[in-house]
Amino acid sequence: MVVLGAGPAGLVVGLLLQAAGIDCVILERASRTHVQTRARAGFLAPNTVRVLERHDLADGLHRDGRRHGTCEFRTEDGRFRLDYGSLGQGGQHHVYPQQNLVTDLLTRYLDSGGRIRFRTEGLAVRDADSARPSVTTREPDGRPTRWTARYVAGCDGRHGAARRSLPPDTVRHHRHDHGVTWLGLLAATPPSLDAVGYAIHAHGFAGHMARTADVTRYYLQWRRGTPADAWPEQRVWDELDIRMRAADHGPLRRGALLERGVFDLTCDVVEPLRHGSLFLAGDAASLLAPAAAKGANLAVLEAEILAQALVDALARGDTAGLDAYSDRCLAHIWRAQEFTGWMTRLLHAAPEQDRGAGGGSFFHAALQRSRLNSLRTSRIHQDWFAENYVGV
């Protein structure tokens, strides 16, 4: 069994196969240091926690993670909080940086004898429509190598070899651009709120999300095409103060900006997620805009479903799980895409292409304000939000 990619999806697949006694190798194009230090979202949904607990992979999460169940919305009409952990089905997030989770999973995999090849770039998946697919790779020294297996799990992201190897005549790619760009910031400062903060302002969206006791993630809605370093730190913090309405609700704790990155809020889905002996999971299967923190949670869900199906097929000759894999996971993916799109529309002013002389910007703002008022006052709406906010 060959697994492409050592992110959450690939590592969970590898660990579950290893626990079932199935030989596998993980091929990862980056170095171990890069894999363990690349900062990603840190909000783990209840289902993700259950998956990790079910397979005895949650020690680090329970030791160093924190439960979280509150978000705060700030608008021109004031602010309101939703204790979503006591709404809907009562689910909460665990705040645990993804790089910490990846380090936990990778350490467990290696300590239990798992095979992984770092700095080994997947180039293509060959003969996926056969019973003996192969993966061509470039080794760290540049030599070409071929790996052959019964199945290949493509967990190597939207630009990886798995996606590139899909036959264009049998695969559908669905893409959507929300028309919004974010400047993502990692700040060396403790959180300023005991909640996830969503600020809706005439200047654009701003977000506050705790990562650790000493590091906070901030977001600013950003003009597309503007470099991440276009503003000095002072201006970034001043703009965060304005959009977060610090003058009304309390100052933000300032600190050095450790990281900046600009990314467009786009999404895509590949259908189906299976091509013969090749299966897609994680970002190779779908990409979601980060407004609702669904990506890593979907990756872990898909990885468990895929690993269990592979164990059934390889250990017991039962391929029913593999046959159902794509449809089963796509149902979760489209649910997550729908809520992420709803959340994106809730938080942002109208995209520039939707603004015009016909008053499109006012119309969008009026709808946005109505949605927020409903979320503020309607228990039914709050329960719906809570269930979808933590669900995958």
ABEGO torsion letter per residue (X at the ends): XBBBEABAAAAAAAAAAAAAGBBBBBBBABBAAAAAABBBBABBBAAAAAAAAAAGAAAAAAAABBBBABBBBBBAAEBBBBBAAABEAGBBBBBBBAAAAAAAAAAAAAAAGBBBBBGBBBABBBGAABABBBBBBBBAAGBBBBBBBABBBBAAEAABAAAAABBAAABBBBBBBAGBBBBBBBBBBBBABABBBBBBBAAEBBBBBBABAABBBBBBBBBBGBBAAABBAAAAAAAAAAAAGAAAAEBBBBBBBABBBBBBBBBBBBOBABBEABBBBEAAABBBBAAAGAAAAAAAAAAAAAAAAAAAAAAAGBAAAAAAAAAAAAAAAAAAAAAAAAAAAAABBBBAAABBAAGAAAAAAAAAAAAAAAAAABAAAAAAAAAAAABX
